[in-house]
C-alpha cells in the first residue's frame, strides 16, 4: 500500500518523512495538488456499493502517478494552490478553480479507507485560534487571558483591567502578502494602551492577550499519543518577545513535560481531530505551563536537526499503522 504525501516541492520537512518511509520499503508518492490540471490529470469513478477508484496521471511523463485504490495513508502537509492553464479570463479561472477544488480535492478527500495526517476538514477547522483556546481550556490546559474584539473602547477598558503588560498577535499567522512583498507580523507588546482607542481598530477583529511571564518557551510536537518537547531559550529581548523573530540567537534542549500536561495535549488534538500538531508553550517562572497555540502543519525539521527528536519515525509509524493515531 502507498503513502501519498501532499505538499509543495520545497518542503524539506515532508522530505524527512518520505525518506524514513523509503528506508522502511514503504511505497511513497509525493505530489503537490498545484500541479492539477497542468501537469497532473485525474480520472475516478464510483458505483453503488463501491468507493472511488481511478488514478492520477503525470502528463509530462505519460505515466500513472498513483493508483487511488492503493493509497493507505495521506500525509497532508502544505499543498499550494491550483495552477490553472493560461488564457482563461477571471470568471473562467474562478469557475475552474472551484471545480478543481471540489472535483480533484473532493475525490482525494473521499478516500475514506486512507488515514489522513491531518484530516483536511479538521485541519482547516483547527486553524481558528478561538476554537483552539476554547478546546485547550476545556481539556484543562492553562491559556492566557485573551480578548478578541473590533471595539476600541472595549479593548482599552479590558487592557486597563489586566494585571500586567498586554500583547497583540495576528489571528491568521505571521506571513501576510502585500502586493509583491511578504510582510511578517510577530507578537508585539502594546506599550501605550491609549493606542487601542484608535478608530482603525474597528476595521477588523484583533486578538489581545495578557503577557505571560516567561522562564522559557517550548515547542511540543504531538504525533498521535506521543509528545516530543524542545525547550527554546532566547538570548535577546527580540527573541524573548517572539522567538520566531531571532532564530540566530536561540538555543535548544530536550525536556519532558509533566505527565498531566502531556495527557492534556494529546486530548486537545484528539478533540480537534488532529493526529499531528506543533504546539507552542510558555513555561512560567512559577513552573506553570501555558498553552499558546497549535499548528496543524507546523515546522519541526530544524528541531530534529538540533536535538534528534524522532518525529519522522513517529509519523512513519502512524502512516504505516504501526502506532495508534
Order of alpha helices (4+ residues) and beta strands (2+ residues): beta-alpha-beta-beta-beta-beta-beta-alpha-beta-alpha-alpha-beta-beta-alpha-beta-beta-beta-beta-beta-beta-beta-alpha-beta-alpha-beta-beta-alpha-alpha
